[in-house]
Amino acid sequence: MGARMNKTEMIDHIAQRAEISKAAAGRALEAIIGGVKTTLKKGGSVTLVGFGTFAVSTRVARTGRNPRTGAEIKIRAAAVPKFRPGKALKDALN
């Protein structure tokens, strides 16, 4: 399995690469996350050319089973976030 980066490490990375303070990097990251969330809540999508697209998909209602009892349960329809990587990101990984 590859390396992992958590939010604190991402803030450190942004601060170092952009040559800004960690506080400024944290605010920038929160602003990006907030912008994506707000747009997705409105049913929109966010496309970052060369990186990918964040969008909302709808998962249909369905019948499932309680794994503990085996009883049938109804699973409601739900909006789910999706990320579709862009070509440049895919190419960078291969």
N, CA, C and O atoms as a CHARMM CRD file, in Angstrom:
* protein
*
  376
    1    1 MET  N      0.85200  -1.18500   0.00000 PROA 1      0.00000
    2    1 MET  CA     0.00000   0.00000   0.00000 PROA 1      0.00000
    3    1 MET  C      0.88600   1.23300   0.00000 PROA 1      0.00000
    4    1 MET  O      1.94900   1.24000   0.62000 PROA 1      0.00000
    5    2 GLY  N      0.45300   2.26700  -0.69000 PROA 2      0.00000
    6    2 GLY  CA     1.23300   3.49600  -0.83400 PROA 2      0.00000
    7    2 GLY  C      1.18800   4.36100   0.40700 PROA 2      0.00000
    8    2 GLY  O      0.56800   4.01500   1.41300 PROA 2      0.00000
    9    3 ALA  N      1.85600   5.48600   0.30900 PROA 3      0.00000
   10    3 ALA  CA     1.89500   6.44400   1.41000 PROA 3      0.00000
   11    3 ALA  C      0.51700   7.05300   1.62500 PROA 3      0.00000
   12    3 ALA  O     -0.31300   7.07600   0.71500 PROA 3      0.00000
   13    4 ARG  N      0.28500   7.53900   2.82000 PROA 4      0.00000
   14    4 ARG  CA    -0.96800   8.21500   3.14600 PROA 4      0.00000
   15    4 ARG  C     -0.64600   9.61600   3.62600 PROA 4      0.00000
   16    4 ARG  O      0.42600   9.86600   4.17700 PROA 4      0.00000
   17    5 MET  N     -1.57900  10.52500   3.41500 PROA 5      0.00000
   18    5 MET  CA    -1.41200  11.89100   3.89900 PROA 5      0.00000
   19    5 MET  C     -2.70100  12.30000   4.58700 PROA 5      0.00000
   20    5 MET  O     -3.77800  12.20800   3.99900 PROA 5      0.00000
   21    6 ASN  N     -2.59700  12.75400   5.83700 PROA 6      0.00000
   22    6 ASN  CA    -3.78400  13.22500   6.53100 PROA 6      0.00000
   23    6 ASN  C     -3.90600  14.74200   6.34600 PROA 6      0.00000
   24    6 ASN  O     -3.07100  15.36400   5.68900 PROA 6      0.00000
   25    7 LYS  N     -4.95400  15.32500   6.93000 PROA 7      0.00000
   26    7 LYS  CA    -5.22700  16.74700   6.72300 PROA 7      0.00000
   27    7 LYS  C     -4.08500  17.63000   7.22800 PROA 7      0.00000
   28    7 LYS  O     -3.70300  18.58700   6.55400 PROA 7      0.00000
   29    8 THR  N     -3.54200  17.32200   8.39200 PROA 8      0.00000
   30    8 THR  CA    -2.43300  18.10700   8.94500 PROA 8      0.00000
   31    8 THR  C     -1.22200  18.04900   8.03300 PROA 8      0.00000
   32    8 THR  O     -0.56600  19.06400   7.80100 PROA 8      0.00000
   33    9 GLU  N     -0.92400  16.87000   7.51800 PROA 9      0.00000
   34    9 GLU  CA     0.21500  16.72600   6.60000 PROA 9      0.00000
   35    9 GLU  C     -0.04000  17.46400   5.28800 PROA 9      0.00000
   36    9 GLU  O      0.88800  18.01200   4.69400 PROA 9      0.00000
   37   10 MET  N     -1.29500  17.48100   4.83600 PROA 10     0.00000
   38   10 MET  CA    -1.63400  18.22600   3.62000 PROA 10     0.00000
   39   10 MET  C     -1.42600  19.71900   3.84600 PROA 10     0.00000
   40   10 MET  O     -0.89300  20.41000   2.97700 PROA 10     0.00000
   41   11 ILE  N     -1.84100  20.21600   4.99900 PROA 11     0.00000
   42   11 ILE  CA    -1.63700  21.62900   5.32700 PROA 11     0.00000
   43   11 ILE  C     -0.15200  21.94900   5.35400 PROA 11     0.00000
   44   11 ILE  O      0.27100  22.97200   4.81500 PROA 11     0.00000
   45   12 ASP  N      0.63900  21.09200   5.97100 PROA 12     0.00000
   46   12 ASP  CA     2.09900  21.28700   5.98200 PROA 12     0.00000
   47   12 ASP  C      2.65700  21.32700   4.56500 PROA 12     0.00000
   48   12 ASP  O      3.49700  22.16800   4.24700 PROA 12     0.00000
   49   13 HSD  N      2.19000  20.42400   3.72300 PROA 13     0.00000
   50   13 HSD  CA     2.64200  20.35000   2.32700 PROA 13     0.00000
   51   13 HSD  C      2.28900  21.63300   1.57000 PROA 13     0.00000
   52   13 HSD  O      3.12300  22.19400   0.86100 PROA 13     0.00000
   53   14 ILE  N      1.05300  22.08500   1.72800 PROA 14     0.00000
   54   14 ILE  CA     0.61700  23.32100   1.05800 PROA 14     0.00000
   55   14 ILE  C      1.45600  24.49400   1.54000 PROA 14     0.00000
   56   14 ILE  O      1.93100  25.29300   0.73300 PROA 14     0.00000
   57   15 ALA  N      1.64000  24.60000   2.84800 PROA 15     0.00000
   58   15 ALA  CA     2.40700  25.71200   3.41900 PROA 15     0.00000
   59   15 ALA  C      3.82700  25.74000   2.85900 PROA 15     0.00000
   60   15 ALA  O      4.33900  26.79800   2.49000 PROA 15     0.00000
   61   16 GLN  N      4.44500  24.58500   2.80000 PROA 16     0.00000
   62   16 GLN  CA     5.82900  24.50400   2.31500 PROA 16     0.00000
   63   16 GLN  C      5.90500  24.81300   0.82300 PROA 16     0.00000
   64   16 GLN  O      6.74300  25.61000   0.40100 PROA 16     0.00000
   65   17 ARG  N      5.04500  24.19400   0.02100 PROA 17     0.00000
   66   17 ARG  CA     5.08900  24.38000  -1.43700 PROA 17     0.00000
   67   17 ARG  C      4.70500  25.79600  -1.85700 PROA 17     0.00000
   68   17 ARG  O      5.29900  26.35400  -2.78000 PROA 17     0.00000
   69   18 ALA  N      3.70400  26.38100  -1.17600 PROA 18     0.00000
   70   18 ALA  CA     3.22800  27.71800  -1.54600 PROA 18     0.00000
   71   18 ALA  C      3.99200  28.81700  -0.80400 PROA 18     0.00000
   72   18 ALA  O      3.79000  30.00700  -1.04600 PROA 18     0.00000
   73   19 GLU  N      4.87400  28.39100   0.10200 PROA 19     0.00000
   74   19 GLU  CA     5.65900  29.32400   0.91300 PROA 19     0.00000
   75   19 GLU  C      4.74500  30.30000   1.65000 PROA 19     0.00000
   76   19 GLU  O      4.92600  31.51700   1.59500 PROA 19     0.00000
   77   20 ILE  N      3.75100  29.72500   2.34700 PROA 20     0.00000
   78   20 ILE  CA     2.84000  30.49900   3.18800 PROA 20     0.00000
   79   20 ILE  C      2.80800  29.84800   4.56400 PROA 20     0.00000
   80   20 ILE  O      3.32100  28.74500   4.75200 PROA 20     0.00000
   81   21 SER  N      2.19900  30.54500   5.52700 PROA 21     0.00000
   82   21 SER  CA     2.13000  29.99300   6.87800 PROA 21     0.00000
   83   21 SER  C      1.18600  28.79200   6.91400 PROA 21     0.00000
   84   21 SER  O      0.33700  28.61500   6.04000 PROA 21     0.00000
   85   22 LYS  N      1.35900  27.97700   7.95000 PROA 22     0.00000
   86   22 LYS  CA     0.46400  26.83000   8.12400 PROA 22     0.00000
   87   22 LYS  C     -0.96500  27.30500   8.35900 PROA 22     0.00000
   88   22 LYS  O     -1.91900  26.66600   7.91500 PROA 22     0.00000
   89   23 ALA  N     -1.10800  28.43200   9.06300 PROA 23     0.00000
   90   23 ALA  CA    -2.45200  28.96900   9.31500 PROA 23     0.00000
   91   23 ALA  C     -3.11900  29.35700   7.99500 PROA 23     0.00000
   92   23 ALA  O     -4.29200  29.05400   7.77800 PROA 23     0.00000
   93   24 ALA  N     -2.38200  30.01900   7.12400 PROA 24     0.00000
   94   24 ALA  CA    -2.92700  30.41900   5.82500 PROA 24     0.00000
   95   24 ALA  C     -3.23600  29.19000   4.97600 PROA 24     0.00000
   96   24 ALA  O     -4.25800  29.14600   4.29100 PROA 24     0.00000
   97   25 ALA  N     -2.36400  28.20200   5.01900 PROA 25     0.00000
   98   25 ALA  CA    -2.58700  26.97000   4.26000 PROA 25     0.00000
   99   25 ALA  C     -3.83100  26.25300   4.77100 PROA 25     0.00000
  100   25 ALA  O     -4.60600  25.71800   3.97900 PROA 25     0.00000
  101   26 GLY  N     -4.02600  26.23700   6.07400 PROA 26     0.00000
  102   26 GLY  CA    -5.21100  25.61600   6.66600 PROA 26     0.00000
  103   26 GLY  C     -6.48500  26.31900   6.22500 PROA 26     0.00000
  104   26 GLY  O     -7.47700  25.67000   5.89500 PROA 26     0.00000
  105   27 ARG  N     -6.45700  27.66400   6.22100 PROA 27     0.00000
  106   27 ARG  CA    -7.62200  28.42900   5.77500 PROA 27     0.00000
  107   27 ARG  C     -7.90400  28.17000   4.29000 PROA 27     0.00000
  108   27 ARG  O     -9.05900  28.05100   3.88400 PROA 27     0.00000
  109   28 ALA  N     -6.84600  28.08600   3.49300 PROA 28     0.00000
  110   28 ALA  CA    -7.01300  27.82600   2.06100 PROA 28     0.00000
  111   28 ALA  C     -7.63900  26.44700   1.83300 PROA 28     0.00000
  112   28 ALA  O     -8.56500  26.30600   1.03400 PROA 28     0.00000
  113   29 LEU  N     -7.13600  25.44500   2.52900 PROA 29     0.00000
  114   29 LEU  CA    -7.67800  24.09500   2.37500 PROA 29     0.00000
  115   29 LEU  C     -9.13900  24.04300   2.81100 PROA 29     0.00000
  116   29 LEU  O     -9.96500  23.43100   2.13300 PROA 29     0.00000
  117   30 GLU  N     -9.46600  24.67900   3.93500 PROA 30     0.00000
  118   30 GLU  CA   -10.85400  24.72000   4.40900 PROA 30     0.00000
  119   30 GLU  C    -11.75000  25.42800   3.39800 PROA 30     0.00000
  120   30 GLU  O    -12.89200  25.01900   3.19000 PROA 30     0.00000
  121   31 ALA  N    -11.23900  26.49100   2.76600 PROA 31     0.00000
  122   31 ALA  CA   -12.02300  27.21600   1.76000 PROA 31     0.00000
  123   31 ALA  C    -12.30300  26.33200   0.55400 PROA 31     0.00000
  124   31 ALA  O    -13.40600  26.35200   0.00700 PROA 31     0.00000
  125   32 ILE  N    -11.31100  25.55900   0.13900 PROA 32     0.00000
  126   32 ILE  CA   -11.49600  24.64000  -0.99500 PROA 32     0.00000
  127   32 ILE  C    -12.53800  23.58100  -0.64800 PROA 32     0.00000
  128   32 ILE  O    -13.46300  23.33600  -1.42200 PROA 32     0.00000
  129   33 ILE  N    -12.38700  22.96200   0.50400 PROA 33     0.00000
  130   33 ILE  CA   -13.32500  21.92500   0.93800 PROA 33     0.00000
  131   33 ILE  C    -14.73000  22.50400   1.05200 PROA 33     0.00000
  132   33 ILE  O    -15.70200  21.87900   0.62500 PROA 33     0.00000
  133   34 GLY  N    -14.83500  23.69800   1.62800 PROA 34     0.00000
  134   34 GLY  CA   -16.13300  24.35500   1.76900 PROA 34     0.00000
  135   34 GLY  C    -16.77800  24.64700   0.42500 PROA 34     0.00000
  136   34 GLY  O    -17.98500  24.47000   0.25600 PROA 34     0.00000
  137   35 GLY  N    -15.96900  25.09500  -0.53500 PROA 35     0.00000
  138   35 GLY  CA   -16.49600  25.38000  -1.86900 PROA 35     0.00000
  139   35 GLY  C    -17.01100  24.13100  -2.55500 PROA 35     0.00000
  140   35 GLY  O    -18.05100  24.15900  -3.21200 PROA 35     0.00000
  141   36 VAL  N    -16.28600  23.03900  -2.40300 PROA 36     0.00000
  142   36 VAL  CA   -16.72700  21.77100  -3.00600 PROA 36     0.00000
  143   36 VAL  C    -18.02700  21.31000  -2.34300 PROA 36     0.00000
  144   36 VAL  O    -18.97000  20.92700  -3.03600 PROA 36     0.00000
  145   37 LYS  N    -18.08700  21.34400  -1.00700 PROA 37     0.00000
  146   37 LYS  CA   -19.29100  20.90500  -0.28900 PROA 37     0.00000
  147   37 LYS  C    -20.50500  21.73200  -0.69200 PROA 37     0.00000
  148   37 LYS  O    -21.56900  21.18300  -0.97700 PROA 37     0.00000
  149   38 THR  N    -20.34500  23.06400  -0.71600 PROA 38     0.00000
  150   38 THR  CA   -21.45700  23.94600  -1.05400 PROA 38     0.00000
  151   38 THR  C    -21.97700  23.66800  -2.45200 PROA 38     0.00000
  152   38 THR  O    -23.18700  23.61100  -2.67200 PROA 38     0.00000
  153   39 THR  N    -21.06700  23.49500  -3.39000 PROA 39     0.00000
  154   39 THR  CA   -21.47000  23.23500  -4.77600 PROA 39     0.00000
  155   39 THR  C    -22.16400  21.88200  -4.90200 PROA 39     0.00000
  156   39 THR  O    -23.17500  21.77000  -5.59400 PROA 39     0.00000
  157   40 LEU  N    -21.63400  20.85500  -4.24300 PROA 40     0.00000
  158   40 LEU  CA   -22.25500  19.53100  -4.30900 PROA 40     0.00000
  159   40 LEU  C    -23.63000  19.53400  -3.64800 PROA 40     0.00000
  160   40 LEU  O    -24.54900  18.88100  -4.14200 PROA 40     0.00000
  161   41 LYS  N    -23.78800  20.26200  -2.53200 PROA 41     0.00000
  162   41 LYS  CA   -25.09000  20.34100  -1.86500 PROA 41     0.00000
  163   41 LYS  C    -26.14000  20.93000  -2.78800 PROA 41     0.00000
  164   41 LYS  O    -27.31500  20.57600  -2.69900 PROA 41     0.00000
  165   42 LYS  N    -25.72400  21.83300  -3.67800 PROA 42     0.00000
  166   42 LYS  CA   -26.64400  22.45400  -4.63300 PROA 42     0.00000
  167   42 LYS  C    -26.86100  21.57300  -5.85900 PROA 42     0.00000
  168   42 LYS  O    -27.58300  21.95600  -6.77900 PROA 42     0.00000
  169   43 GLY  N    -26.23600  20.38700  -5.87400 PROA 43     0.00000
  170   43 GLY  CA   -26.39000  19.47300  -6.99600 PROA 43     0.00000
  171   43 GLY  C    -25.44300  19.75300  -8.14700 PROA 43     0.00000
  172   43 GLY  O    -25.58500  19.17800  -9.22600 PROA 43     0.00000
  173   44 GLY  N    -24.48200  20.62900  -7.92600 PROA 44     0.00000
  174   44 GLY  CA   -23.52500  20.97200  -8.97400 PROA 44     0.00000
  175   44 GLY  C    -22.31300  20.07100  -8.96800 PROA 44     0.00000
  176   44 GLY  O    -22.28000  19.05400  -8.27600 PROA 44     0.00000
  177   45 SER  N    -21.31700  20.45300  -9.74700 PROA 45     0.00000
  178   45 SER  CA   -20.06500  19.70300  -9.78600 PROA 45     0.00000
  179   45 SER  C    -18.90500  20.69400  -9.79400 PROA 45     0.00000
  180   45 SER  O    -19.07500  21.85900 -10.15200 PROA 45     0.00000
  181   46 VAL  N    -17.73400  20.22300  -9.40000 PROA 46     0.00000
  182   46 VAL  CA   -16.51900  21.03700  -9.37800 PROA 46     0.00000
  183   46 VAL  C    -15.48800  20.33000 -10.23500 PROA 46     0.00000
  184   46 VAL  O    -15.10300  19.19800  -9.94500 PROA 46     0.00000
  185   47 THR  N    -15.03800  20.99600 -11.29200 PROA 47     0.00000
  186   47 THR  CA   -14.03000  20.42500 -12.17600 PROA 47     0.00000
  187   47 THR  C    -12.72900  21.19300 -12.02000 PROA 47     0.00000
  188   47 THR  O    -12.68900  22.41000 -12.20000 PROA 47     0.00000
  189   48 LEU  N    -11.67800  20.48300 -11.68900 PROA 48     0.00000
  190   48 LEU  CA   -10.33300  21.05000 -11.61700 PROA 48     0.00000
  191   48 LEU  C     -9.55400  20.41800 -12.75900 PROA 48     0.00000
  192   48 LEU  O     -9.11900  19.26900 -12.67400 PROA 48     0.00000
  193   49 VAL  N     -9.38500  21.19000 -13.83100 PROA 49     0.00000
  194   49 VAL  CA    -8.73400  20.67400 -15.03500 PROA 49     0.00000
  195   49 VAL  C     -7.35900  20.12000 -14.67300 PROA 49     0.00000
  196   49 VAL  O     -6.58000  20.76900 -13.97500 PROA 49     0.00000
  197   50 GLY  N     -7.08000  18.93400 -15.14800 PROA 50     0.00000
  198   50 GLY  CA    -5.81600  18.27700 -14.85500 PROA 50     0.00000
  199   50 GLY  C     -5.83800  17.45400 -13.58100 PROA 50     0.00000
  200   50 GLY  O     -4.91400  16.68300 -13.32400 PROA 50     0.00000
  201   51 PHE  N     -6.89100  17.61200 -12.77600 PROA 51     0.00000
  202   51 PHE  CA    -6.99700  16.85500 -11.53400 PROA 51     0.00000
  203   51 PHE  C     -8.20000  15.92700 -11.57200 PROA 51     0.00000
  204   51 PHE  O     -8.04800  14.70800 -11.50300 PROA 51     0.00000
  205   52 GLY  N     -9.40600  16.50200 -11.68100 PROA 52     0.00000
  206   52 GLY  CA   -10.59000  15.66100 -11.74100 PROA 52     0.00000
  207   52 GLY  C    -11.84900  16.43900 -11.44700 PROA 52     0.00000
  208   52 GLY  O    -11.82500  17.66200 -11.30800 PROA 52     0.00000
  209   53 THR  N    -12.96000  15.70900 -11.35400 PROA 53     0.00000
  210   53 THR  CA   -14.26700  16.32000 -11.13900 PROA 53     0.00000
  211   53 THR  C    -14.94600  15.69900  -9.93100 PROA 53     0.00000
  212   53 THR  O    -15.02500  14.47700  -9.80200 PROA 53     0.00000
  213   54 PHE  N    -15.43900  16.56700  -9.04400 PROA 54     0.00000
  214   54 PHE  CA   -16.26500  16.16000  -7.91600 PROA 54     0.00000
  215   54 PHE  C    -17.70600  16.37700  -8.35300 PROA 54     0.00000
  216   54 PHE  O    -18.04200  17.45200  -8.85100 PROA 54     0.00000
  217   55 ALA  N    -18.56600  15.37500  -8.17500 PROA 55     0.00000
  218   55 ALA  CA   -19.95800  15.48800  -8.58600 PROA 55     0.00000
  219   55 ALA  C    -20.83300  14.71200  -7.60800 PROA 55     0.00000
  220   55 ALA  O    -20.33900  13.98700  -6.74500 PROA 55     0.00000
  221   56 VAL  N    -22.14400  14.88200  -7.76400 PROA 56     0.00000
  222   56 VAL  CA   -23.11200  14.17900  -6.93200 PROA 56     0.00000
  223   56 VAL  C    -23.81200  13.14100  -7.79700 PROA 56     0.00000
  224   56 VAL  O    -24.19300  13.41400  -8.93500 PROA 56     0.00000
  225   57 SER  N    -23.97300  11.95500  -7.24500 PROA 57     0.00000
  226   57 SER  CA   -24.69000  10.88300  -7.91500 PROA 57     0.00000
  227   57 SER  C    -25.81900  10.45400  -6.98500 PROA 57     0.00000
  228   57 SER  O    -25.73600  10.66000  -5.77400 PROA 57     0.00000
  229   58 THR  N    -26.84700   9.87200  -7.52700 PROA 58     0.00000
  230   58 THR  CA   -27.95000   9.39400  -6.69700 PROA 58     0.00000
  231   58 THR  C    -27.92100   7.88200  -6.63500 PROA 58     0.00000
  232   58 THR  O    -27.90100   7.19600  -7.65800 PROA 58     0.00000
  233   59 ARG  N    -27.91900   7.38100  -5.41900 PROA 59     0.00000
  234   59 ARG  CA   -28.01500   5.93200  -5.21200 PROA 59     0.00000
  235   59 ARG  C    -29.48900   5.61300  -5.01800 PROA 59     0.00000
  236   59 ARG  O    -30.13400   6.19200  -4.14400 PROA 59     0.00000
  237   60 VAL  N    -30.02500   4.71500  -5.80700 PROA 60     0.00000
  238   60 VAL  CA   -31.45600   4.40000  -5.75400 PROA 60     0.00000
  239   60 VAL  C    -31.81400   3.64600  -4.47600 PROA 60     0.00000
  240   60 VAL  O    -30.97100   2.99400  -3.86000 PROA 60     0.00000
  241   61 ALA  N    -33.08200   3.75100  -4.09800 PROA 61     0.00000
  242   61 ALA  CA   -33.57700   2.99500  -2.94700 PROA 61     0.00000
  243   61 ALA  C    -33.53200   1.51500  -3.30200 PROA 61     0.00000
  244   61 ALA  O    -33.70100   1.14000  -4.46200 PROA 61     0.00000
  245   62 ARG  N    -33.30700   0.69300  -2.30900 PROA 62     0.00000
  246   62 ARG  CA   -33.23300  -0.74400  -2.57000 PROA 62     0.00000
  247   62 ARG  C    -33.55500  -1.51300  -1.29200 PROA 62     0.00000
  248   62 ARG  O    -33.65100  -0.93700  -0.20800 PROA 62     0.00000
  249   63 THR  N    -33.71700  -2.81400  -1.44200 PROA 63     0.00000
  250   63 THR  CA   -33.94900  -3.68700  -0.29900 PROA 63     0.00000
  251   63 THR  C    -32.63900  -4.38100   0.03600 PROA 63     0.00000
  252   63 THR  O    -31.95500  -4.90300  -0.84500 PROA 63     0.00000
  253   64 GLY  N    -32.30000  -4.38200   1.31000 PROA 64     0.00000
  254   64 GLY  CA   -31.08600  -5.05100   1.76000 PROA 64     0.00000
  255   64 GLY  C    -31.41800  -6.04000   2.85400 PROA 64     0.00000
  256   64 GLY  O    -32.58600  -6.33200   3.11100 PROA 64     0.00000
  257   65 ARG  N    -30.38900  -6.55000   3.49100 PROA 65     0.00000
  258   65 ARG  CA   -30.59700  -7.49200   4.59800 PROA 65     0.00000
  259   65 ARG  C    -29.76400  -7.06200   5.79100 PROA 65     0.00000
  260   65 ARG  O    -28.62300  -6.62400   5.64600 PROA 65     0.00000
  261   66 ASN  N    -30.34400  -7.19300   6.95800 PROA 66     0.00000
  262   66 ASN  CA   -29.61500  -6.96300   8.19000 PROA 66     0.00000
  263   66 ASN  C    -28.64800  -8.13100   8.33400 PROA 66     0.00000
  264   66 ASN  O    -29.08800  -9.27600   8.43900 PROA 66     0.00000
  265   67 PRO  N    -27.33100  -7.87200   8.34200 PROA 67     0.00000
  266   67 PRO  CA   -26.38300  -8.99000   8.38800 PROA 67     0.00000
  267   67 PRO  C    -26.46900  -9.81500   9.68000 PROA 67     0.00000
  268   67 PRO  O    -26.09200 -10.98600   9.70100 PROA 67     0.00000
  269   68 ARG  N    -26.95500  -9.20700  10.72700 PROA 68     0.00000
  270   68 ARG  CA   -27.04500  -9.91600  11.99900 PROA 68     0.00000
  271   68 ARG  C    -28.24300 -10.84700  12.05000 PROA 68     0.00000
  272   68 ARG  O    -28.14200 -11.97500  12.53200 PROA 68     0.00000
  273   69 THR  N    -29.40000 -10.36500  11.54100 PROA 69     0.00000
  274   69 THR  CA   -30.62800 -11.15800  11.66400 PROA 69     0.00000
  275   69 THR  C    -31.09300 -11.76600  10.34600 PROA 69     0.00000
  276   69 THR  O    -31.87900 -12.71300  10.33900 PROA 69     0.00000
  277   70 GLY  N    -30.61200 -11.22800   9.23900 PROA 70     0.00000
  278   70 GLY  CA   -31.05300 -11.71200   7.93700 PROA 70     0.00000
  279   70 GLY  C    -32.36800 -11.09900   7.49700 PROA 70     0.00000
  280   70 GLY  O    -32.84900 -11.38100   6.40000 PROA 70     0.00000
  281   71 ALA  N    -32.96200 -10.25200   8.35300 PROA 71     0.00000
  282   71 ALA  CA   -34.24800  -9.62700   8.02700 PROA 71     0.00000
  283   71 ALA  C    -34.06400  -8.61400   6.89700 PROA 71     0.00000
  284   71 ALA  O    -33.04100  -7.93400   6.80800 PROA 71     0.00000
  285   72 GLU  N    -35.07500  -8.53100   6.04200 PROA 72     0.00000
  286   72 GLU  CA   -35.03700  -7.54700   4.96400 PROA 72     0.00000
  287   72 GLU  C    -35.19900  -6.14700   5.53800 PROA 72     0.00000
  288   72 GLU  O    -35.97300  -5.93100   6.47100 PROA 72     0.00000
  289   73 ILE  N    -34.46100  -5.20200   4.97100 PROA 73     0.00000
  290   73 ILE  CA   -34.58900  -3.80700   5.38000 PROA 73     0.00000
  291   73 ILE  C    -34.65000  -2.94100   4.12600 PROA 73     0.00000
  292   73 ILE  O    -34.11100  -3.29700   3.07800 PROA 73     0.00000
  293   74 LYS  N    -35.30900  -1.80900   4.25500 PROA 74     0.00000
  294   74 LYS  CA   -35.39400  -0.86300   3.15500 PROA 74     0.00000
  295   74 LYS  C    -34.24000   0.13600   3.30400 PROA 74     0.00000
  296   74 LYS  O    -34.04200   0.72200   4.36900 PROA 74     0.00000
  297   75 ILE  N    -33.49800   0.31400   2.23500 PROA 75     0.00000
  298   75 ILE  CA   -32.40600   1.28300   2.22300 PROA 75     0.00000
  299   75 ILE  C    -32.87200   2.45100   1.35700 PROA 75     0.00000
  300   75 ILE  O    -33.19700   2.27900   0.18200 PROA 75     0.00000
  301   76 ARG  N    -32.90000   3.63800   1.95600 PROA 76     0.00000
  302   76 ARG  CA   -33.40400   4.81800   1.25600 PROA 76     0.00000
  303   76 ARG  C    -32.47100   5.24700   0.13300 PROA 76     0.00000
  304   76 ARG  O    -31.28000   4.93600   0.14500 PROA 76     0.00000
  305   77 ALA  N    -33.02600   5.96200  -0.83100 PROA 77     0.00000
  306   77 ALA  CA   -32.21700   6.59700  -1.87400 PROA 77     0.00000
  307   77 ALA  C    -31.33500   7.63800  -1.18600 PROA 77     0.00000
  308   77 ALA  O    -31.71800   8.19300  -0.15700 PROA 77     0.00000
  309   78 ALA  N    -30.17000   7.90100  -1.74400 PROA 78     0.00000
  310   78 ALA  CA   -29.26700   8.86400  -1.13100 PROA 78     0.00000
  311   78 ALA  C    -28.41100   9.54100  -2.19700 PROA 78     0.00000
  312   78 ALA  O    -28.08400   8.95900  -3.23100 PROA 78     0.00000
  313   79 ALA  N    -28.06600  10.77800  -1.90800 PROA 79     0.00000
  314   79 ALA  CA   -27.10000  11.49400  -2.74400 PROA 79     0.00000
  315   79 ALA  C    -25.71600  11.09900  -2.24900 PROA 79     0.00000
  316   79 ALA  O    -25.45800  11.12200  -1.04600 PROA 79     0.00000
  317   80 VAL  N    -24.82700  10.73800  -3.16100 PROA 80     0.00000
  318   80 VAL  CA   -23.47400  10.33000  -2.77100 PROA 80     0.00000
  319   80 VAL  C    -22.44600  11.10900  -3.58100 PROA 80     0.00000
  320   80 VAL  O    -22.61700  11.30100  -4.78500 PROA 80     0.00000
  321   81 PRO  N    -21.37300  11.56100  -2.92100 PROA 81     0.00000
  322   81 PRO  CA   -20.33100  12.27400  -3.65200 PROA 81     0.00000
  323   81 PRO  C    -19.48900  11.29500  -4.46400 PROA 81     0.00000
  324   81 PRO  O    -19.22900  10.17200  -4.03400 PROA 81     0.00000
  325   82 LYS  N    -19.07200  11.73900  -5.63300 PROA 82     0.00000
  326   82 LYS  CA   -18.21700  10.92700  -6.50500 PROA 82     0.00000
  327   82 LYS  C    -17.04400  11.78100  -6.95600 PROA 82     0.00000
  328   82 LYS  O    -17.16400  13.00000  -7.07900 PROA 82     0.00000
  329   83 PHE  N    -15.92100  11.14300  -7.20000 PROA 83     0.00000
  330   83 PHE  CA   -14.76000  11.82700  -7.77300 PROA 83     0.00000
  331   83 PHE  C    -14.33100  11.06000  -9.01600 PROA 83     0.00000
  332   83 PHE  O    -14.10500   9.85100  -8.96600 PROA 83     0.00000
  333   84 ARG  N    -14.22200  11.77000 -10.12100 PROA 84     0.00000
  334   84 ARG  CA   -13.76600  11.17100 -11.37000 PROA 84     0.00000
  335   84 ARG  C    -12.42800  11.80600 -11.71500 PROA 84     0.00000
  336   84 ARG  O    -12.38800  12.99100 -12.04400 PROA 84     0.00000
  337   85 PRO  N    -11.33000  11.05500 -11.65100 PROA 85     0.00000
  338   85 PRO  CA   -10.01300  11.62800 -11.92300 PROA 85     0.00000
  339   85 PRO  C     -9.89300  12.09000 -13.37300 PROA 85     0.00000
  340   85 PRO  O    -10.45500  11.48300 -14.28400 PROA 85     0.00000
  341   86 GLY  N     -9.14900  13.17400 -13.56300 PROA 86     0.00000
  342   86 GLY  CA    -8.88400  13.68200 -14.90000 PROA 86     0.00000
  343   86 GLY  C     -7.75900  12.91500 -15.56700 PROA 86     0.00000
  344   86 GLY  O     -7.04000  12.15500 -14.91800 PROA 86     0.00000
  345   87 LYS  N     -7.61300  13.11700 -16.85400 PROA 87     0.00000
  346   87 LYS  CA    -6.60400  12.40300 -17.63200 PROA 87     0.00000
  347   87 LYS  C     -5.19300  12.67000 -17.10900 PROA 87     0.00000
  348   87 LYS  O     -4.39200  11.74200 -16.99600 PROA 87     0.00000
  349   88 ALA  N     -4.88400  13.92100 -16.78900 PROA 88     0.00000
  350   88 ALA  CA    -3.53400  14.25300 -16.32200 PROA 88     0.00000
  351   88 ALA  C     -3.20900  13.51400 -15.02000 PROA 88     0.00000
  352   88 ALA  O     -2.08200  13.05400 -14.83800 PROA 88     0.00000
  353   89 LEU  N     -4.17600  13.39800 -14.12400 PROA 89     0.00000
  354   89 LEU  CA    -3.95200  12.67500 -12.87200 PROA 89     0.00000
  355   89 LEU  C     -3.74700  11.18700 -13.14500 PROA 89     0.00000
  356   89 LEU  O     -2.84600  10.56700 -12.58000 PROA 89     0.00000
  357   90 LYS  N     -4.57700  10.62000 -14.00500 PROA 90     0.00000
  358   90 LYS  CA    -4.42600   9.20500 -14.35000 PROA 90     0.00000
  359   90 LYS  C     -3.06600   8.95300 -15.01100 PROA 90     0.00000
  360   90 LYS  O     -2.38100   7.98000 -14.69500 PROA 90     0.00000
  361   91 ASP  N     -2.69200   9.84000 -15.92600 PROA 91     0.00000
  362   91 ASP  CA    -1.40300   9.69500 -16.60400 PROA 91     0.00000
  363   91 ASP  C     -0.22600   9.79100 -15.63300 PROA 91     0.00000
  364   91 ASP  O      0.77600   9.09500 -15.79800 PROA 91     0.00000
  365   92 ALA  N     -0.35000  10.65500 -14.61800 PROA 92     0.00000
  366   92 ALA  CA     0.71700  10.82300 -13.62800 PROA 92     0.00000
  367   92 ALA  C      0.93500   9.56700 -12.81400 PROA 92     0.00000
  368   92 ALA  O      2.03500   9.32900 -12.31600 PROA 92     0.00000
  369   93 LEU  N     -0.10700   8.76000 -12.67400 PROA 93     0.00000
  370   93 LEU  CA    -0.00900   7.54500 -11.87000 PROA 93     0.00000
  371   93 LEU  C      0.46700   6.33600 -12.66700 PROA 93     0.00000
  372   93 LEU  O      0.82400   5.30800 -12.09200 PROA 93     0.00000
  373   94 ASN  N      0.47200   6.46000 -13.98500 PROA 94     0.00000
  374   94 ASN  CA     0.84400   5.31400 -14.80700 PROA 94     0.00000
  375   94 ASN  C      2.11300   5.59100 -15.54800 PROA 94     0.00000
  376   94 ASN  O      2.58900   4.73800 -16.29800 PROA 94     0.00000
